Amino acid sequence: MRQVNQLLGAMFITLLLAFNLHADSAESKKLFISLTSGDFKQSGMGVAIANAMQDAGVETTVFIGANSVRLAMRTGKQEAFGPTGKSVKEMLKALVKKGGTVMVCGMCAKYLEVKKADLVDGVAIISGAEVYGGLFAPNTQTLSF
C-alpha cells in the first residue's frame, strides 16, 4: 500500500512538471490516458491521475479498451483503489462530473458484447476515427496503463 501511495505521488509530481501547469495558461493543456489493463490497480492509477489532472485544470480524456472495458461497467462489485478508497467506476463517474471525457473502444465493446446502457453514465462508446480527435489534439500528452 505504501509503495502504491509513493508511486502515485511520484507520478503526480512528474505529470505536474511535464505539463508545467504554472506556465502560460492561454494554451489549453490536454491529457489523453489509454487504459487497457483489466487490473484495477493499474487502471485505477490511470483514472486517479486523470481526476487529479482534471482538478488541476488539464482537459483530460480517458480511452478504455481491451481488458479494462469491464471496469467501466455500471454493474458488478469492484475493489477500492487503495489511496482513493473508490472503485475505478466511481472514479470514472467523478471524472465525468468534473468535465473529463471517458470513451470506450467500440470494437472492444462489440467483442465483449457491452452496450452503452451497461456503462457508467457519461461514458461513450466510440469508433476508431473518434479517438483521433482526442489523441492528436494540440498540446496533448499521453499516458498508458
Sequence and secondary structure as in RCSB ss.txt:
>XXXX:A:sequence
MRQVNQLLGAMFITLLLAFNLHADSAESKKLFISLTSGDFKQSGMGVAIANAMQDAGVETTVFIGANSVRLAMRT
GKQEAFGPTGKSVKEMLKALVKKGGTVMVCGMCAKYLEVKKADLVDGVAIISGAEVYGGLFAPNTQTLSF
>XXXX:A:secstr
 HHHHHHHHHHHHHHHHHHTTTS TTS  EEEEEE    HHHHHHHHHHHHHHHHTT EEEEEE GGGGGGGBSS
S    BTTTTB HHHHHHHHHHTT EEEEEHHHHHHTT  GGGB TTEEEE HHHHHHHHTSTTEEEEE 
